[in-house]
Amino acid sequence: MPIGAALAPMAGVTDASMRVLSQEMGCAWAVSEMLSAKGYIYSPDSRAHTELLTRFPGEGICALQLFGSDEYMLSEAAKRLEGLSFDFFDFNMGCPAHKIVANGEGSALMKEPLKAGRLVYALVRAVKKPVTVKIRAGWDEEHRNAVEMARIIEDSGAQAIAVHPRTREQFYAGKSDWRVIAEVKNAVSIPVIGNGDITDGESAKRMISETGCDHIMVARAAQGNPWIFREIRCALTGEEYHAPTIRERVEFALKHLDMQVKWRGERYAIPEMRKHIAWYLSGAPGSGRLRASVNQMTAQDEVKKALFEYLNQYGMREEEYGKV
């Protein structure tokens, strides 16, 4: 299988709209926002769960990411969810958020390798679909145990491992230590997916070269920039890459807006789209004023009018401003 670039799971970001738009630009597969196994068992029909589990027609390969710390809850949730159209399950052992680790979930499991192994084993046994796992370098600098954890995960039946080579203590700050990805790759025989500090095509090429990873995964660099997947493909194939123009960015923001409103309605879609519009036009001339204006809006027509006005002001003068 050729090296692919995946969209990493991001809470509040990698919903169905974001996944479809990223895949249009060449994303090989995506991972959903994380779903609490326990939360799903207790309230499977909540609006939040219904939205998280939504897949759009034509959406490509996608994993459903679960998190939890109880073997029964994890396996039972997976059994109930296996009938959905997600292609495989991903188990979250990387989330550093306080409210997650306080319950012994997410990256807190990096402190309990044997328990983590039992959870992975329970999930693998519960479903027929493949299971992958995402880990970090470790809990902190004194406990960098990604290699040990990767071996346990492989022995527990997972079919691939994604490695974010920061510790939980780092959260998302500091530089990723790609050596951790290389060490995991050398320690296991299942595919290893490298994640962390991939910001463009060249950094993607360097990660593959330096770590030997089988695939790569892009997170924050894809926010407002689904074109990064096209850029990575061009870097790997030698094709020429053309960065999106201001017009292309605005048009994509409008498309994203329409998708969200059609799906969620204005009440929920407009607040959600504010951050996406800011990301789409980050660094562009006048984007700060546009962002401040959009942040006060509650109606789709208002937002569309603001984007069209912005496009009329800046999108036709790119020879002056250059590409975003």
N, C-alpha and C positions, 0 to 999 in steps of 0.2 A: 504494500500500500504506500503511495507517495506521501511524503511529509505534508501534513496539513496544519493549518492555523485555526484554532478553535476560539470561540468566544467564552471567556471564563464566567462563572457564576458571580453575579453582583446583586446584592439585595437592593430592591427598589429600582433596578436598572434592566436586567436581562429578562424582561417580559416578552410576550409573543411578538409585539411590534419591533422591539429592538433586535430580536433574533432574526426575524424575516428580513429586515433591512440589512443586517450584517451579512446574511447569507446571500443576498442579492449582489453584494460586493465581493463574494468569494470565500466567506467563512465556511470552513469544512464541516463543522458541527458546532453546536452550542450547548450550554448547560443552563438549566433554569435557575431562577432564584431559589434559595434554600427553603425547604419545607420541614417544619417540625413534625416528626413522627407522632409524638405525643399529642401535639396540638391538632393534628389531622384526625387522630382517633377520637378525640373529645368533641370536635366540631367540624366534621367533614364538609358540611354544606355552607360554611361561612362565606361571605363575599370575598374575603381575602384569599381563601383557599380556592374558590372557584376561579378567580382571576389568575392566580398563580398556576393553576393546572390547565389553563386555556392554551390550546395550540391553534394556529391559523391554518386554513387550507393552503397547501403548497409549501408549508414550512418544511425545511430539510431536517437532517438528523439532529436529534436533541435528547439530552439526558435529563432526567428528573433528579435533582439533588435533595437528599434527605439528611437530616441531622438528628441526633438523639444519643442517649446514654443508657437506654434500657433495651435489652435484647428482645423481650416480648413486644414492646411497643414498636420497635424498629421493624421487626420481621412481620408483624401483623399489619402495619401500615403499608409495607411494601406489597404484601399479598393483595390487599384491597386495591392498590393502585396499579398493579401490573397490567390490568386490562386496558388502561389508557394507552394512548398512541405514542408515548415516549419510547425511545429506542433502547435505552438502558438506564440503570440507576447509578448515581454517583453519591458516595458517602462523604460528608463534610467533616474533615478533621483539621480544617485550616482556619475557620472563622475566629478572629481574635476579639470580637466584641465582648464587652464586660458581661452583658446580660446572658450571653451564650455560655461563656466559660464559667460563670458563677454556678451554672447548673451541671458542670462537669461535661459539657458538650463542646463541639467544635475543637479548637486547638488545645483545650484542656486535656483531651484524650492523648496528646503527645506525652503527657506525664504518666500515662497508664498503658504501656504497650500491650500487656497481656489482655487487659479489658478491651482495648481497641481491637485486638485480634479476634476476641470472642464476638464482638459486635459485627465485624466484617463477615465472619464465618456464619453468623445467624442470618445476616442479610443475604448472603450468597445462597444458603440452603433454602431460603424462603421463596425465591423467585427463579424463573427460568431465564429471564433476561440477564445480559452481562452486568457486572458490577465493577465500577471503578472507584478509586478513593483519591481524595485530595489531601495532602499533608503539608506541613511546614518544615523548616529546618530543625525545629525543636521548640521547647517552651521558652528557653532563654539561652544566653551564650554558654552557660555552664552545663546545659542539658541539650546539646545538639545531637539528636538521636534519629535523624531521618533515615539513615541506612538500616539501623536496627528495626525501625518501624516498617520500612519498605519490605524487608525480608519477612516479617510477621504477616504483613498484608498479602504478600504473594502466597505464603503458605496457607493463608486463610481462604484462598480461592478467588481473590480479585483478579481482574483481567487486564488492568492497567493502573498506573499511579501517576497523578499529577503532582508536581513538586513546586511549591512556592518557597524559594530558599531564603526567607526571612524567618526569624523566630517570632513567637507570639509577642514577646516583649517589644519587638520592633514595630509591631502593627504593620504599617505600610511606609514607614520612614526608613531612611538610610538606604544603602545600596544592597541589592540582592547579591548573595554569594553564589554565583553559578557553579562553583566547585561542588556544592552540595548536590546539584542535579547530576553532575558527572559521576559522583561517588555512588549515588543511587542507581544510575544506569549500569555501572560496573558491578553492582551487587545483586541485581535481579535479572530474570530472563523475560519478564513481561514488559510490554511497552511502557516507556517513561515519557511523560509530557512535561516540558519545561515551561515555567510561568514566572514572570517577574522582570520588570524593566525592559520589556520589549516595547519600544516606542515607534519603530519604523521598520522598513525593510532591511536596512543594514544591521540593526540590532538583532533582528530575527535570524539573519544569516550567521551572525557571530555566535549566538547562543547555540545553534545547531552545530557549528564547527567546534566550539569550545567544550561542549558537554556531550555530544553524541546522542542527544535525546531523539526520540522517534518522531515526536510531534511537538508543537508549541501552542501556547495558550495566551491570549491577549485579554487584559482586563481594562484598566483605566484608560489606556491609550485608544480604546475603541469608543469611548464616550464622546458622542458628537462627531466621530470620525470612523464610520464604517468602511471608508475608503482604505483604511490601513490594511485590510485583508487583500485588497487588490494590489496595494503597494508591496506587501510581503510576497504575493504570488509573482509579481514582476521581478522582485529581487532574487527569487529562487530560480526563475526561468530565464533571466536575462532580458526580459522584455522591458521596453521603455515605460516609465511610469509618469503620468501627468497628474499633478495634484488638482483637487477640485477647485473650481472657481467660486467666487462669492455667489454667483447665480446658482450653481449646482448645490451649494450648501443651503441656500434659502429654499430651493425647490425640494430638497430632501427634508428640511424642517417642516415644510407645508405638507408633504406626503405623510410624515410621521404624525403630524397633528391630526390630519383627517382620519388616519387609522385609529388613533387613540380615542377620538370623539365618537366615531362609529361604534367602537367596542365598548367604551366605558361611559359615554355620555359626558357632556361638558363639565358637570359638577366635579367629576373625578379626573377627567383628562386634562383640563387646563392647568390646574396646579402641578400635575405630573409633568407636563410639557415645558414648564418654565425652565427647569434645569437643562433639559435637552436642547432647547433653543439657545440657551447661553453657551452650551458646549459646541453646538454646530457652528456658532459664529465667534468663538473665542479667538481673540487676536485680530479680528477684522476691524476696520475703521468704523467708529460709531457704534460698536456692539455694546458698549457699556450703557449708552443712552437707551438703546433698544431693550436691553435686559431690564433696566429700571422701569421702563414703560410696560413691558409685558408682565412684569411681576405684579402690576396693579390690575390686570385684566382678568375677567371671569367668563367671557364669551368667546366662542370660536371666531365669530366674524371680526371682533376687535383685534384678535391676535393676527388673523390673516391680513387684515388691513394694515397693521403695523409692519408685517413682514413685506408686503407688497410696496409700501412706502419706502421701507429700507432698501429694497431691491431697486426701486426707481432712482434712489439717491446714490447708491454705491455700486450696484451690480452692473451698470452700464459704463462705469468709468474705471474698469479694471486695469486699463493701460496706465492709469495714474497711480493706482494703489498696489497693483500686482496681485498675484493670487494669494489667498489666505494661507 
